[in-house]
Amino acid sequence: MLPFQELLALTFFAFLLVLPVRAYADCVGGEPVKASIEVQTCEALDPLDDARFKKEDGTLADSEEFLLRFFKGALITNKNGATYMYPSNSSDPCAGFSSGSSVEKIVSSTCCDTGAWGKCVLGGRFLYDVDGAPVNTFQ
C-alpha cells in the first residue's frame, strides 16, 4: 500500500493529465474537408439580437467583435439535422443555400465555439467557401 502523500501526488498528476483532454473535448476534429452539404434549412443570424448568444442575465456571451466575426451569417441545417455556421456580412446570407439544394463548401470542425454554457454553440461546425480562408475561432 502506498503512503498517503504518494497516493495524493499520483492522484494530482493523473488529474493534470486528463484535464487538457476534457477541456478540448468539444473541439476535436480532423483537417478541414471539402464536402457536399444537402441544405434542409437556412436561418440568417445576427448574434447581437439572438438569445442563443446571451447569458442568463441578458448580456452578450462574448465580445461583439468575436460574435460578429464568427456568428453573423447563416445557420445551415442539412438533411440529417446537422448544423453548420456560415459566417457572412451579406445582407442575405442565405442566398445560395435554398432548401433542397446541394452546396460544395469546406467544413471546419477542428475548432469550436465555446459559448456561455461551456459547450459548442450551434454544433461547432463552420462552413467556408472552397477558395476562402479557413474559420478558426481560436484566433
C-alpha positions in Angstrom: 0.0 0.0 0.0 1.3 3.5 -0.9 1.8 6.1 1.8 -0.9 8.8 1.8 1.4 11.5 0.3 2.5 9.4 -2.6 -1.1 8.4 -3.3 -2.1 12.1 -3.2 0.7 13.1 -5.6 -0.3 10.3 -8.1 -3.9 11.4 -8.0 -3.0 15.1 -8.6 -0.7 14.2 -11.6 -3.4 11.9 -13.1 -5.9 14.8 -12.9 -3.4 17.1 -14.7 -3.0 14.5 -17.5 -6.8 14.2 -18.0 -7.6 18.0 -17.8 -6.4 19.1 -21.3 -8.3 16.2 -23.0 -11.5 17.2 -21.2 -11.0 20.9 -21.9 -10.8 20.4 -25.6 -13.3 17.5 -25.9 -15.8 19.6 -27.9 -13.1 20.8 -30.3 -11.7 17.5 -31.6 -11.8 17.0 -35.3 -9.7 16.4 -38.3 -8.4 18.7 -41.0 -10.9 20.8 -42.8 -12.5 18.9 -45.7 -14.4 19.7 -48.9 -17.9 18.4 -48.6 -21.3 18.5 -50.3 -24.0 19.8 -47.9 -27.6 19.0 -48.8 -29.4 22.0 -47.4 -32.7 21.5 -45.5 -33.0 24.9 -43.9 -31.1 28.2 -43.7 -31.5 30.8 -41.0 -30.0 34.2 -41.1 -28.3 35.1 -37.8 -27.4 38.3 -36.1 -25.7 37.3 -32.8 -26.2 40.7 -31.2 -30.0 40.2 -31.3 -30.2 36.4 -30.8 -30.9 34.9 -27.4 -28.7 31.9 -28.1 -25.7 34.2 -27.7 -26.6 35.8 -24.4 -26.1 34.7 -20.8 -29.0 34.3 -18.4 -28.7 37.9 -17.3 -29.2 39.1 -21.0 -25.6 40.3 -21.6 -23.7 39.0 -24.6 -21.8 35.7 -24.0 -18.7 37.0 -25.8 -17.4 40.3 -27.3 -19.4 41.9 -30.1 -16.3 41.7 -32.4 -16.0 37.9 -31.8 -19.7 37.3 -32.3 -20.0 39.4 -35.4 -16.9 37.8 -37.0 -18.0 34.2 -36.5 -21.7 34.2 -35.9 -23.2 36.8 -38.2 -24.3 35.0 -41.3 -26.3 31.8 -41.9 -27.0 28.8 -39.8 -27.4 25.9 -42.3 -29.1 22.6 -41.3 -28.5 19.6 -43.6 -31.0 16.8 -44.4 -29.6 14.8 -41.4 -30.2 17.6 -38.9 -26.5 18.6 -38.5 -26.0 22.3 -38.2 -23.2 24.5 -39.8 -22.4 28.1 -39.3 -21.5 30.1 -42.4 -20.1 33.5 -41.4 -21.1 36.2 -43.8 -21.6 40.0 -43.8 -24.0 39.7 -46.7 -27.4 41.3 -46.3 -28.9 38.0 -47.5 -26.5 35.3 -46.1 -29.0 32.5 -47.1 -28.7 33.3 -50.8 -27.2 30.2 -52.3 -28.5 27.9 -49.6 -32.0 27.2 -50.8 -33.9 24.2 -49.3 -33.2 21.1 -51.2 -30.0 22.4 -52.9 -26.6 20.9 -52.6 -23.6 23.2 -52.0 -19.8 22.5 -52.1 -18.1 24.0 -49.1 -15.2 23.4 -46.8 -16.2 22.1 -43.4 -14.1 23.0 -40.4 -14.7 21.2 -37.2 -11.2 21.4 -35.7 -12.2 24.4 -33.7 -15.3 25.0 -31.7 -17.2 27.9 -30.4 -17.4 27.6 -26.6 -20.3 29.7 -25.5 -21.7 30.8 -22.3 -22.5 27.2 -21.4 -19.0 25.8 -22.0 -20.3 23.6 -24.8 -20.2 24.1 -28.6 -22.9 26.6 -29.6 -24.8 25.7 -32.7 -22.9 22.5 -33.2 -19.3 23.9 -33.5 -19.1 23.2 -37.3 -18.2 26.0 -39.7 -18.5 26.3 -43.5 -16.4 28.4 -45.7 -16.0 28.8 -49.5 -13.7 26.4 -51.3 -11.4 29.3 -52.2 -11.9 31.1 -48.9 -9.9 31.4 -45.7 -10.5 28.7 -43.0 -12.6 29.6 -40.0 -10.6 29.5 -36.7 -12.4 30.7 -33.6 -9.2 30.3 -31.6 -7.6 33.3 -33.4 
